[in-house]
Amino acid sequence: MAESMAGLKRSCRCAEVTEANVGQEMTLMGWVQKSRNKGGIIFTDLRDRSGIIQIIFEESDCGAESFAKAEKLRSEFTVAVVGTIEKRSGAANPNLKTGTIAMRAKSLRILSESEVPPFPIEENSKTKEDLRLKYRYLDLRRPDLQRNIMIRSRVATMVRQFLADEGFLEIETPTLIKSTPEGARDYLVPSRIHPGKFYALPQSPQLFKQLLMVGGIDKYYQVARCFRDEDLRADRQPEFTQVDMEMSFVEQEDILQHLERLFKSMFKEVMGREIDYIFPRLTWKESMDKYGCDKPDLRFGLTIRDVTDIAASCSFSVFRKVADQGGVVRAINCK
């Protein structure tokens, strides 16, 4: 059974209802998280991307027809409910934004029924990844995944606003381009107009942003999609998104200060965290000497130390020989 939502208009998302709405009649739509039939009264948790609100069905309020439909509700049914917001008569749920209120249903429409899901739609799922990816549209309903997507969206919005306020222009660069000499292999796309020829997908907008600087744009940015035909890495996928920017008439210090302000604003606006210190700076050589890589995690306390003076007088001949020949012996001190 699938009913039409014609004539109904959603008042707001589920977790956007507050105590200020108590006494108001509202229309909510979403997915059934779970439903509990207590005999004569049914408690249903209605979920959307904002969170969960409790719906109360009693035949005296919603009528026999809607109550009969409520008895059939199962996990992931898509429904529309019209009802009145009220304070909870029982104990509040501190784990929910709507934990002190509930909706007393007046009518119910089942917009779409659902079979039993192949895995629970819940946070921190223990379901194997291949099964979740097979049913990705269900996996995307999980609150922790939706939270990540919303944070990403807020970051992109904040970055765009920050850079616009700093005088940058957002400019889209071409996606189908000529192959350019960068650090990875290109993905190739066959051309219908030029048989036997191929377009390349951009590894980055590098050449285009340099052309824009020569053209006098002076401040450019783009939330750019990049493609690199290479093996997976921990921090790189074949296709990924980066905030790409370019500036003219600046020095290195200008760029570092600009990026520091950007990240501080990002953490404040998106995460609610104030960063009140100047970012530490390392030269490439300092980074390689201390951490052995050019993008270290500074929380890692076991820095590399020069122990050549110790090795020169130690009994281990391999180390002593290196020191005697003017080499360097470096080690991590695991205390």
PyMOL commands that set and color helices and strands:
alter all, ss='L'
color gray80, all
select helices_A, chain A and resi 14-16+19-21+59-71+129-134+136-139+143-165+206-214+252-271+284-291+308-311+317-324
alter helices_A, ss='H'
color red, helices_A
select strands_A, chain A and resi 25-37+41-48+51-58+78-87+101-112+169-170+188-190+198-200+219-227+239-247+304-306+330-332
alter strands_A, ss='S'
color yellow, strands_A
deselect
rebuild
show_as cartoon
